[in-house]
Amino acid sequence: MHVFELGFVAAVLLAATPILYAALAGAISAQVGVFNIALEGQMLWGAFAAVAGSYYTGSAWGGVLTALVSTALFSVVLAIGAARWHADPIIIAIGTNLLAIGLTGFLLRVLFDTSGSFSPRGLQGLPKMAFLADVPVIGPIFAGQTALVPLAFVLIVAVGLWLKRSAGGLRLRGVGEHPDAAAALGANVASYQTWVTIVGGALCGIAGAQLALGNVTVFTENMTAGRGWIAVAAVMLVAGRPLWLPVACLGFGAAEALGFRLQGIGAPQQLTDAAPYAITLLVLVATRIRFAKRASLTTT
């Protein structure tokens, strides 16, 4: 079995895309001074809402829209609590993550009379870009993907350039870096933080939709399995440079895809399942060391 081939590249993109959307949500929240660790819970809620929306509307895109809107509403708790009431965003985010786990499991039983997983016959998954199948190189990579996969990269580049080169983006960054100065110049800091956090929630909804209707066509309790925390690690790794998010997230996606490939050649499942999370821990340690060195240089 050839591990590194075009099919492997496709698997990396598939694994990385939900993390990319969630990491973009965390990155734009960080730009306005809100450290969002609720990505895991928001993505999980988005996955549930996407499957429920697809089931009730009979359309996968209806599921995506349901996930986008409902997860944006779900993020209002963090947005209002942190930006308007100045509560600790870490505490609110932990509560949000726990709420998502409990609420999705509860609604799974109430709405669908099942537990564990929900994949009814006829559940509509997102369509693949099969029209690219005959295109050399691109076809083997993208023909089996949904439109949300390339859209993730387009969004990251667009948002990164907007933050870097537009007046609105620079103003938004100023709110996060120097909130008192921005307020003195007339910027409504709380409003910026509120709406950017809600937009981040919508992006997490898309992440959940891709995970539940694109990567697979099923909802399973706690199916995000730490991907939101991996997105938080990616945000910390890029340190305020969203254009670098694809590099970080593709690294995590490669670890997950490589784990599946290694299982196919006999590697222990426990070892390969742990690979993405081991890399996350290493990234967090490296980030901490980098921050410590930067702080020591600043003090000297």
FENBELHU-V869108 format. One record per residue. N is the residue number from 1. SS is DSSP state (A for helix, B for strand, O for the rest). PSI is psi in degrees with one decimal (none if undefined). Layout:
BEGIN
<<N/SS/PSI> <N/SS/PSI>>
END
This chain:
BEGIN
<<1/O/128.6> <2/O/116.8> <3/O/-46.7> <4/O/98.8> <5/O/179.9> <6/A/-34.5> <7/A/-33.2> <8/A/-40.3> <9/A/-42.5> <10/A/-40.6> <11/A/-36.5> <12/A/-46.1> <13/A/-41.5> <14/A/-43.7> <15/A/-33.3> <16/A/-25.2> <17/A/-48.3> <18/A/-37.6> <19/A/-37.2> <20/A/-47.8> <21/A/-44.9> <22/A/-39.5> <23/A/-36.9> <24/A/-39.5> <25/A/-46.0> <26/A/-35.9> <27/A/-43.3> <28/A/-31.2> <29/A/-41.6> <30/A/-32.2> <31/A/-27.2> <32/O/12.0> <33/O/16.8> <34/O/113.0> <35/O/104.2> <36/O/105.2> <37/O/16.0> <38/O/11.7> <39/A/-36.9> <40/A/-50.6> <41/A/-39.3> <42/A/-38.8> <43/A/-39.6> <44/A/-44.2> <45/A/-39.8> <46/A/-39.2> <47/A/-44.5> <48/A/-46.7> <49/A/-36.1> <50/A/-46.3> <51/A/-43.5> <52/A/-43.1> <53/A/-41.8> <54/A/-38.2> <55/A/-45.8> <56/A/-31.2> <57/A/-18.5> <58/O/14.2> <59/O/131.5> <60/A/-37.8> <61/A/-29.0> <62/A/-36.9> <63/A/-40.9> <64/A/-44.8> <65/A/-41.7> <66/A/-43.2> <67/A/-43.9> <68/A/-50.8> <69/A/-46.6> <70/A/-34.1> <71/A/-33.0> <72/A/-42.7> <73/A/-38.0> <74/A/-32.6> <75/O/-7.1> <76/A/-32.2> <77/A/-48.5> <78/A/-41.8> <79/A/-49.9> <80/A/-43.9> <81/A/-45.8> <82/A/-43.1> <83/A/-42.4> <84/A/-41.7> <85/O/-1.9> <86/O/34.3> <87/O/165.5> <88/O/116.6> <89/A/-27.4> <90/A/-45.7> <91/A/-45.3> <92/A/-41.7> <93/A/-40.7> <94/A/-44.2> <95/A/-38.3> <96/A/-42.1> <97/A/-44.6> <98/A/-38.4> <99/A/-42.4> <100/A/-42.5> <101/A/-48.3> <102/A/-41.2> <103/A/-40.3> <104/A/-40.3> <105/A/-39.7> <106/A/-47.3> <107/A/-28.7> <108/A/-39.6> <109/A/-39.7> <110/A/-46.3> <111/A/-35.8> <112/A/0.5> <113/O/45.8> <114/O/170.0> <115/O/159.8> <116/O/-71.4> <117/B/160.3> <118/B/113.9> <119/O/75.3> <120/O/156.6> <121/O/132.4> <122/O/1.2> <123/O/126.7> <124/O/119.7> <125/O/167.1> <126/O/138.1> <127/O/148.8> <128/O/160.9> <129/O/61.7> <130/A/-20.1> <131/A/-12.9> <132/A/2.4> <133/O/-33.9> <134/O/-0.2> <135/O/125.3> <136/O/144.0> <137/O/-57.8> <138/A/-39.8> <139/A/-54.2> <140/A/-23.9> <141/A/-44.1> <142/A/-13.8> <143/O/-31.2> <144/O/8.3> <145/O/162.6> <146/O/168.1> <147/A/-19.8> <148/A/-19.3> <149/A/-58.7> <150/A/-29.7> <151/A/-34.1> <152/A/-43.9> <153/A/-38.4> <154/A/-43.9> <155/A/-43.0> <156/A/-43.5> <157/A/-44.2> <158/A/-45.6> <159/A/-41.6> <160/A/-44.5> <161/A/-37.7> <162/A/-42.6> <163/A/-30.8> <164/A/-31.7> <165/A/-5.1> <166/O/156.0> <167/A/-41.3> <168/A/-41.3> <169/A/-41.8> <170/A/-36.4> <171/A/-42.2> <172/A/-42.2> <173/A/-35.8> <174/A/-35.0> <175/A/-39.9> <176/A/-37.9> <177/A/-38.9> <178/O/73.0> <179/A/-37.4> <180/A/-42.8> <181/A/-39.3> <182/A/-40.5> <183/A/-37.5> <184/A/-27.6> <185/O/2.9> <186/O/2.0> <187/O/137.5> <188/O/93.6> <189/A/-44.9> <190/A/-38.8> <191/A/-43.6> <192/A/-49.2> <193/A/-39.2> <194/A/-52.7> <195/A/-35.1> <196/A/-38.1> <197/A/-37.8> <198/A/-40.7> <199/A/-39.4> <200/A/-38.3> <201/A/-41.5> <202/A/-40.5> <203/A/-37.6> <204/A/-32.6> <205/A/-41.7> <206/A/-38.6> <207/A/-45.7> <208/A/-37.6> <209/A/-42.8> <210/A/-40.2> <211/A/-44.2> <212/A/-26.8> <213/A/-11.2> <214/A/-55.5> <215/A/-41.4> <216/O/-175.4> <217/O/70.0> <218/O/151.9> <219/B/130.7> <220/B/139.3> <221/O/132.4> <222/O/36.7> <223/O/-16.0> <224/O/-30.1> <225/O/43.1> <226/O/1.2> <227/A/-33.2> <228/A/-36.3> <229/A/-34.2> <230/A/-38.9> <231/A/-39.5> <232/A/-42.9> <233/A/-38.3> <234/A/-40.2> <235/A/-43.4> <236/A/-36.0> <237/A/-42.6> <238/A/-17.5> <239/O/59.0> <240/O/13.3> <241/O/83.2> <242/A/-27.5> <243/A/-17.5> <244/A/-3.0> <245/A/-42.6> <246/A/-37.4> <247/A/-47.3> <248/A/-46.8> <249/A/-35.1> <250/A/-31.3> <251/A/-44.3> <252/A/-39.8> <253/A/-38.1> <254/A/-38.5> <255/A/-41.5> <256/A/-46.1> <257/A/-38.5> <258/A/-35.5> <259/A/-44.2> <260/A/-40.2> <261/A/-40.8> <262/A/-31.5> <263/A/-36.8> <264/A/-19.1> <265/O/16.9> <266/O/3.6> <267/O/147.9> <268/O/135.3> <269/A/-39.2> <270/A/-38.1> <271/A/-46.2> <272/A/-33.6> <273/A/-30.5> <274/A/-15.2> <275/A/-50.2> <276/A/-34.8> <277/A/-31.3> <278/A/-41.4> <279/A/-38.3> <280/A/-44.6> <281/A/-41.8> <282/A/-39.4> <283/A/-43.1> <284/A/-41.2> <285/A/-45.2> <286/A/-39.5> <287/A/-41.6> <288/A/-42.1> <289/A/-41.5> <290/A/-43.1> <291/A/-39.1> <292/A/-41.8> <293/A/-40.5> <294/A/-40.5> <295/A/-39.4> <296/A/-36.6> <297/A/-35.7> <298/A/-41.9> <299/A/-29.6> <300/O/none>>
END
